[in-house]
Amino acid sequence: MITVAGALGTRVTLDAPARRIVSLVPSETEAVFMLGAGARVVGRTDYCVEPVGAVEHIPSVGGTKDADVDAIVALAPDLVLMNQEENTERMHQALAARGCAVHLCFPKTVSDAVTLTRELAILCGFDPDAHPVVQRLDASVREAERERAGRVPVRVFCPIWMDPLMTIRGDTFISDVLDLAGGANVFADRTRRYPLAADLGRTPALPPEKVGTRDVRYPRVTFDEVVARAPDVVLLPDEPHPFSEADAEVFRALPIPAALDGRVHRIEGKNLSWYSPRLIGAVGEVARWLHA
């Protein structure tokens, strides 16, 4: 019997290590492969594209938001991997009702990503304390923490969408990766306001009781706000929005230190937002973007 308490989501119990896994989360698909259990993945989403050359033969069950529950059940999984943000509660409830064992996570920090990796190792029957990938991940995070302690934080702006311009608050996974790499998110304190016009400063914001449980971690900001926050570096990831060279030129035209110093960079978004053991190298790559 294997039980994961689900520090990041729901508790899950398996009679034996998972042998047939359907992953509805691109980061977790990659993580299972990196842990050496990729042969057990029998289903994935259209967006589970890593590792390249290893996942293409695995049947897709649809997108992360609209996966086909019947197709998932037909694959007879003994474990389904889901994420509270990337997938939907409707899918989660439907799979649970069909008797599927679901591991539901929601990592918001690098520490959460380490915990998730350990949980996946346990569910696959590995001892996380003895697994070389988990050991390397632990060591890489400790090294990054030591390097961060010796750096002056770099003020960074990292949008995730262009129209409307959208970025990240401090309590997000991307912001924590930036922090570990030695960056200071210039919009860490900026809460998303509802409706859109309020986020853009055109109308009063709804009071908290009317916002309810809606996510306020991804504010939509104006270019004037970007200028006022004066970032030293602008990082433009290629996902979820594929920022183009034309987009980069818009930021290079702003009167901000990042533009004046030639520090507007288009980057690989997976190194910022994928919470798999790719963090072993990704945090160092982000640090190079910030401190070059």
C-alpha positions in Angstrom: 0.0 0.0 0.0 1.3 3.4 -1.0 -0.1 6.6 0.4 0.8 10.2 -0.5 -0.7 12.6 2.0 -1.1 15.2 -0.8 0.6 18.2 0.8 -0.1 20.1 -2.4 -3.5 18.7 -3.1 -5.6 15.6 -2.5 -4.6 12.4 -0.6 -4.1 9.4 -2.8 -3.6 5.7 -1.9 -2.5 3.0 -4.3 -2.4 -0.8 -3.7 1.0 -0.9 -5.5 3.4 1.4 -7.4 1.7 3.0 -10.3 2.2 1.1 -13.6 -0.3 2.8 -15.8 -0.2 6.6 -15.6 -2.3 9.2 -17.4 -0.8 12.6 -17.0 -2.9 15.7 -17.7 -0.1 18.1 -16.7 2.9 18.7 -19.1 5.3 19.4 -16.2 4.4 16.2 -14.5 4.7 14.1 -17.7 8.2 15.4 -18.0 8.9 14.7 -14.3 7.8 11.1 -14.5 10.1 10.5 -17.5 13.0 12.3 -15.6 12.4 10.0 -12.7 12.8 7.0 -15.0 9.2 5.9 -15.1 8.3 7.2 -18.5 7.4 3.7 -19.9 4.4 3.7 -17.5 2.8 6.8 -19.0 -0.1 5.5 -21.2 -1.9 8.7 -21.8 -1.1 12.4 -22.0 -2.5 15.8 -23.2 -1.7 17.6 -26.5 0.5 19.9 -24.5 2.7 17.2 -22.9 5.5 17.5 -25.4 8.6 16.8 -23.2 10.8 14.9 -23.4 10.9 15.4 -27.2 11.2 12.1 -29.0 9.8 10.1 -26.0 6.2 11.2 -25.7 5.0 11.4 -29.3 3.8 7.7 -29.4 1.7 8.1 -26.2 -2.0 8.5 -27.0 -3.4 12.0 -26.3 -6.7 12.4 -24.5 -7.1 16.1 -25.5 -6.2 19.4 -23.9 -5.5 20.2 -20.3 -8.9 21.9 -19.9 -11.0 19.6 -22.1 -9.5 16.1 -21.7 -11.8 13.3 -22.7 -12.8 11.5 -19.5 -14.1 8.4 -21.4 -10.7 8.2 -23.2 -8.8 8.4 -19.9 -10.9 5.7 -18.3 -10.5 3.5 -21.3 -6.8 3.5 -20.8 -7.3 1.8 -17.4 -4.9 4.0 -15.4 -4.0 3.2 -11.9 -3.0 6.8 -11.4 -4.1 10.1 -13.0 -1.9 13.2 -12.5 -3.8 16.5 -12.4 -3.1 20.1 -11.4 -5.6 22.4 -9.8 -4.7 25.4 -12.0 -4.0 23.7 -15.3 -7.0 21.3 -15.2 -10.6 21.8 -14.2 -12.5 20.7 -11.1 -15.2 19.3 -13.4 -12.7 16.8 -14.9 -11.4 16.0 -11.4 -14.8 15.2 -10.1 -15.7 13.2 -13.2 -12.6 11.0 -12.9 -13.1 10.5 -9.2 -16.7 9.4 -9.9 -15.4 6.9 -12.4 -13.1 5.4 -9.7 -9.8 6.8 -10.9 -7.1 7.4 -8.4 -6.2 11.1 -8.9 -3.1 12.9 -7.6 -4.1 16.6 -7.6 -1.3 19.2 -7.0 -0.9 23.0 -7.0 2.8 24.0 -6.6 3.3 27.7 -6.0 7.0 27.7 -5.0 10.2 25.9 -5.9 9.9 24.1 -2.5 6.5 22.8 -3.6 8.0 21.5 -6.8 10.6 19.6 -4.9 7.8 18.1 -2.7 5.8 17.2 -5.8 8.8 15.4 -7.3 9.2 13.4 -4.1 5.5 12.5 -4.1 5.7 11.3 -7.8 8.8 9.2 -6.9 6.9 7.6 -4.0 3.8 6.9 -6.2 6.1 5.2 -8.7 7.6 3.0 -6.0 10.9 4.8 -5.6 12.6 5.8 -2.4 12.9 9.6 -2.9 15.8 9.9 -0.4 17.8 7.5 -2.5 16.7 8.6 -6.0 19.5 10.4 -7.9 17.2 12.9 -9.6 15.6 13.9 -6.3 19.1 14.2 -4.8 20.3 16.4 -7.6 17.2 18.5 -7.4 17.7 19.1 -3.7 21.3 19.9 -4.2 20.6 22.3 -7.0 18.1 24.2 -4.9 20.5 24.5 -2.0 23.2 25.8 -4.3 20.8 28.3 -5.8 19.9 29.5 -2.3 23.6 30.0 -1.5 24.2 32.0 -4.7 21.2 34.1 -4.2 22.5 35.1 -0.7 25.5 36.7 -2.3 23.7 38.7 -5.0 22.0 42.0 -5.1 18.4 41.3 -6.4 17.7 42.5 -9.9 14.4 44.2 -10.5 12.6 42.1 -13.2 9.4 42.4 -15.1 8.1 39.1 -16.5 4.8 39.4 -18.5 2.8 36.2 -19.4 0.5 37.8 -21.9 0.7 40.7 -24.3 -2.9 41.9 -25.1 -4.0 42.6 -22.4 -0.6 42.9 -20.8 -0.6 40.4 -17.9 2.0 39.5 -15.4 2.5 37.6 -12.1 2.1 38.5 -8.4 4.6 37.3 -5.8 2.7 34.2 -4.7 3.2 32.4 -8.0 5.6 29.7 -9.1 7.2 31.9 -11.7 7.8 34.7 -9.2 9.4 32.2 -6.8 11.7 30.9 -9.5 12.7 34.5 -10.3 13.4 35.1 -6.6 15.6 31.9 -6.3 17.5 33.1 -9.3 18.2 36.5 -7.8 15.4 38.5 -9.2 12.9 40.8 -7.6 9.5 40.8 -9.3 8.5 44.4 -9.7 4.8 43.5 -9.6 5.1 41.1 -6.6 2.6 43.2 -4.6 0.2 43.9 -7.5 -3.2 42.1 -7.1 -5.5 41.5 -10.0 -8.5 43.7 -9.9 -12.0 42.9 -11.3 -13.4 43.8 -13.8 -10.7 44.3 -16.5 -11.4 48.1 -16.6 -10.5 48.2 -12.9 -7.2 46.4 -13.5 -6.4 49.1 -16.1 -7.3 51.9 -13.8 -10.5 52.9 -15.6 -13.1 52.1 -13.1 -13.4 51.2 -9.4 -12.5 47.7 -8.4 -15.0 45.2 -7.0 -14.8 44.7 -3.3 -13.3 41.5 -2.0 -16.7 39.9 -1.2 -17.7 40.3 -4.8 -14.4 39.0 -6.2 -14.9 35.8 -4.2 -12.6 32.9 -5.0 -11.5 34.3 -8.4 -7.7 34.2 -8.9 -6.1 37.5 -8.2 -2.4 36.4 -8.8 -2.2 37.4 -12.5 -2.8 41.2 -12.7 -3.4 42.9 -16.0 -1.2 46.0 -16.1 -0.6 49.1 -18.2 2.7 50.1 -19.9 2.6 53.2 -17.7 2.7 51.0 -14.7 5.7 49.1 -16.2 7.5 52.4 -16.7 6.7 53.5 -13.1 8.1 50.2 -11.7 11.4 50.7 -13.7 12.6 47.1 -14.2 16.3 46.5 -14.8 15.5 43.4 -16.8 12.5 42.3 -18.9 12.0 38.6 -19.6 9.6 37.6 -22.3 8.9 33.9 -22.2 7.7 31.9 -25.2 4.8 30.4 -23.2 1.9 30.7 -22.3 2.0 33.6 -24.7 4.7 33.3 -27.5 6.3 36.8 -27.2 7.7 37.8 -30.6 10.5 40.0 -31.6 7.9 42.7 -32.4 6.7 42.4 -28.8 10.3 42.8 -27.6 10.7 46.0 -29.6 7.7 47.5 -27.8 9.5 47.0 -24.5 12.8 48.2 -25.9 11.1 51.5 -26.8 10.0 52.1 -23.2 11.9 54.6 -21.0 13.0 51.9 -18.5 16.4 50.8 -17.3 16.0 47.4 -19.0 15.6 49.0 -22.4 18.3 51.5 -21.9 20.8 48.8 -20.9 19.8 46.3 -23.6 18.3 43.8 -21.2 15.0 42.9 -22.8 15.3 39.2 -23.4 13.1 36.6 -25.2 13.5 33.4 -23.2 12.3 29.7 -23.0 9.2 29.8 -20.8 9.5 26.2 -19.6 12.5 27.2 -17.5 10.3 29.6 -15.6 7.0 27.8 -15.3 7.6 24.0 -15.5 7.8 22.5 -12.0 9.6 19.3 -12.9 13.2 18.3 -12.2 14.2 20.5 -15.1 14.7 23.0 -12.3 18.1 21.4 -11.8 19.4 23.4 -14.7 16.6 25.9 -15.2 17.2 28.1 -12.2 20.8 28.6 -13.2 19.6 29.5 -16.7 17.2 32.1 -15.3 20.0 33.5 -13.2 22.1 34.0 -16.3 19.3 35.9 -18.0 19.0 38.1 -14.9 22.7 38.7 -14.1 24.4 38.6 -17.4 
